[in-house]
Amino acid sequence: MSVFDVEIDGLRGGSADLAQYQGKAVLVVNVASKCGLTPQYSGLERLQERFAGRGFTVLGVPCNQFMGQEPGTADEIAEFCSATYGVTFPMTEKVEVNGDGRHPLYQGLVGVPDAEGYTGDIRWNFEKFLVGPDGAVAARFAPQAEPESTEVTDAIEKNLPA
């Protein structure tokens, strides 16, 4: 099953319709508004601006499982992201990424190793998964990996649709 087949709602309701990203590269990131890594929103938005015209999008997935660092409502999250970081990339509903309530989207992601060979549970906010145009996970990046780092941007470049 492809990531694009998973059903998930948008931040403000209705389907996020992941099928619309089929044929594009997607950077899926579990995000939080009150985390030490929250400034990564700026780099994620710059990636969106840099690569969107070439068949790429960031997909923010709010999660409150790490020390309650995403406590807001959908409207509060959307307002914070827009007003503070100018976020234009799509966001999904708030979900669980670990445990018995793990959303199906993350069930399909966590088995992929990062560059150090780590697989399994999401370690913290801002863990990143690059999904290729075919829906397969092409790369996994630790939470501390800066969105505009060479490792991330090189992987994006390699996975943009032809």
C-alpha positions as CSV (number, residue, x, y, z in Angstrom):
1,M,0.0,0.0,0.0
2,S,1.3,3.5,-0.9
3,V,1.3,6.4,1.4
4,F,-1.0,8.1,-1.1
5,D,-3.7,5.5,-0.3
6,V,-3.9,6.4,3.4
7,E,-6.9,8.4,4.6
8,I,-6.2,11.4,6.8
9,D,-8.2,14.5,7.5
10,G,-6.9,18.0,6.8
11,L,-6.1,20.3,9.7
12,R,-9.4,22.1,9.5
13,G,-11.5,19.1,8.6
14,G,-12.4,17.3,5.4
15,S,-10.0,14.8,3.7
16,A,-6.4,15.8,3.2
17,D,-6.6,13.6,0.1
18,L,-3.0,12.3,-0.1
19,A,-3.8,10.8,-3.5
20,Q,-3.5,14.4,-4.9
21,Y,0.3,14.1,-4.2
22,Q,0.8,11.0,-6.3
23,G,3.5,11.7,-8.8
24,K,5.1,14.3,-6.5
25,A,7.8,14.1,-3.8
26,V,6.4,14.7,-0.3
27,L,8.3,15.5,2.9
28,V,6.1,14.2,5.7
29,V,7.0,15.9,9.1
30,N,5.4,15.5,12.5
31,V,5.3,19.0,13.8
32,A,4.7,20.9,17.1
33,S,4.3,24.5,18.0
34,K,5.9,24.5,21.4
35,C,9.1,22.5,20.8
36,G,12.8,23.5,20.7
37,L,12.7,22.4,17.1
38,T,9.7,24.5,16.1
39,P,11.9,27.1,14.3
40,Q,12.4,24.3,11.7
41,Y,9.0,25.6,10.3
42,S,11.0,28.4,8.6
43,G,13.3,25.9,6.8
44,L,10.3,23.7,5.9
45,E,8.5,26.7,4.4
46,R,11.7,27.7,2.4
47,L,11.8,24.1,1.0
48,Q,8.2,24.5,0.0
49,E,8.9,27.7,-1.8
50,R,12.1,26.4,-3.4
51,F,10.7,23.0,-4.7
52,A,6.9,23.4,-5.0
53,G,7.1,24.3,-8.7
54,R,9.1,21.1,-9.4
55,G,6.5,18.6,-8.0
56,F,7.2,18.7,-4.3
57,T,5.4,19.6,-1.1
58,V,6.0,19.5,2.6
59,L,3.1,17.9,4.6
60,G,2.9,18.9,8.2
61,V,1.4,16.4,10.6
62,P,0.7,17.9,14.1
63,C,1.3,15.6,17.0
64,N,0.9,16.2,20.7
65,Q,2.7,13.0,21.9
66,F,6.0,14.5,22.9
67,M,5.7,16.4,26.2
68,G,2.4,18.0,25.1
69,Q,4.2,20.3,22.7
70,E,1.2,20.6,20.3
71,P,-1.7,21.3,22.6
72,G,-3.7,23.7,20.4
73,T,-6.9,23.3,18.5
74,A,-6.8,23.1,14.7
75,D,-7.5,26.8,14.4
76,E,-4.8,27.7,16.9
77,I,-2.3,25.5,15.1
78,A,-3.2,27.0,11.7
79,E,-3.0,30.6,13.1
80,F,0.3,30.0,14.8
81,C,1.9,28.4,11.7
82,S,0.6,31.1,9.4
83,A,1.3,34.2,11.6
84,T,4.6,33.1,13.1
85,Y,6.3,31.2,10.2
86,G,4.2,32.1,7.1
87,V,3.5,28.4,6.5
88,T,1.7,27.8,3.2
89,F,2.3,24.0,2.9
90,P,-0.6,21.6,3.7
91,M,-1.2,20.4,7.2
92,T,-3.2,17.3,8.4
93,E,-5.3,16.8,11.5
94,K,-3.4,16.2,14.7
95,V,-2.6,12.5,15.1
96,E,-0.7,10.0,17.2
97,V,2.6,8.8,15.5
98,N,3.5,6.2,18.2
99,G,1.7,3.6,20.3
100,D,-1.6,1.7,20.0
101,G,-3.2,4.8,18.5
102,R,-0.6,5.3,15.8
103,H,-2.2,6.7,12.6
104,P,-2.1,4.4,9.6
105,L,0.1,7.0,7.8
106,Y,2.8,6.5,10.4
107,Q,2.3,2.7,10.4
108,G,3.6,2.8,6.8
109,L,6.5,5.1,7.6
110,V,8.2,3.9,10.8
111,G,9.7,0.7,9.3
112,V,12.0,2.7,7.0
113,P,15.5,3.2,8.3
114,D,17.3,6.5,8.5
115,A,21.0,6.9,7.4
116,E,22.2,5.4,10.7
117,G,19.9,2.4,10.3
118,Y,17.3,3.5,12.9
119,T,13.8,2.1,12.4
120,G,10.8,2.1,14.7
121,D,9.0,4.7,16.8
122,I,9.2,8.4,16.0
123,R,11.8,9.8,18.3
124,W,10.6,13.4,18.6
125,N,8.8,16.2,16.9
126,F,10.1,17.1,13.4
127,E,11.2,13.6,12.3
128,K,11.0,13.7,8.5
129,F,10.1,11.1,5.8
130,L,10.7,11.8,2.1
131,V,8.1,10.0,0.0
132,G,8.9,9.6,-3.7
133,P,6.4,10.2,-6.5
134,D,5.6,6.4,-6.5
135,G,4.4,6.6,-2.9
136,A,7.4,4.6,-1.5
137,V,9.4,6.1,1.4
138,A,12.8,7.2,-0.1
139,A,14.5,8.5,3.0
140,R,14.1,9.1,6.8
141,F,15.7,12.0,8.7
142,A,16.2,12.4,12.4
143,P,14.3,15.3,14.1
144,Q,17.5,17.3,14.5
145,A,18.2,17.2,10.7
146,E,17.7,20.7,9.5
147,P,15.2,20.9,6.6
148,E,17.7,22.8,4.4
149,S,20.7,20.6,5.2
150,T,22.5,19.1,2.3
151,E,21.3,15.5,3.2
152,V,17.7,16.6,3.0
153,T,17.9,18.8,-0.1
154,D,20.0,16.3,-2.0
155,A,17.4,13.6,-1.3
156,I,14.6,15.9,-2.4
157,E,16.5,16.7,-5.6
158,K,17.0,13.0,-6.4
159,N,13.3,12.2,-5.8
160,L,11.6,15.1,-7.7
161,P,9.5,13.8,-10.6
162,A,11.2,13.7,-14.0
